[in-house]
Structures are given as structure tokens and as C-alpha cells.
């Protein structure tokens, strides 16, 4: 069972991830930014992509990051553990989704 102070910390962390400050808890915040923007999709970039995805894989803000990338139509880079090619079908689906009332 968590102590009350720990529960409060987790509650704050959950609010940060859900809100606009999710970047402050992202696993990539201390990584080299260029790692998430490979120069090309060639075979030479595969180790770089794998390293970036490994960081994303342990990130608590991964879902919010991916949502941000889709909502803002990020064309380049690895966001939420997905490359631009992997995000493309999600962006297309978002474009064709009816607006909520």
C-alpha cells in the first residue's frame, strides 16, 4: 500500500501527463533531440530509430505524445514511439473521423 505522500505524487504525475505539461515527464526530455529526428528512413537510420523507440517504450507520457503528434500533424520524427510512416494511418483516420457534437 502506498503512503499518502506517494499517492499525491502519483496524482500530480497523472495530471501532468494528461494535461499540457506532459513534456515535463517525458522520457525523452534528457535525450539528444536529434535522436528522434533521423535524417532518412534508410537502413542506416535503423539503429537510431530503434534507440529512440526504446526510450519511448519506457515513457509514461507516450500516449499523450502520440496524441499530440496526430492532433498537430507532426510530419517528421518519432513521436509516441512511432515514425512518421507508422503514424500516417492514424492521421488519416483522424482526418476522416466525424466531429464530436
Buried (B, 14 or more C-beta within 10 A) or exposed (E): EEEEEEEEEEEEBEEBBEEEEBBEBBBBEEBEEEBBEBEEEEEEBEEBBEBBBEBBEEBBBBBBBBBBBBEEEBEEBBBBBBBBEBBEEBBEEEEEEEEEE
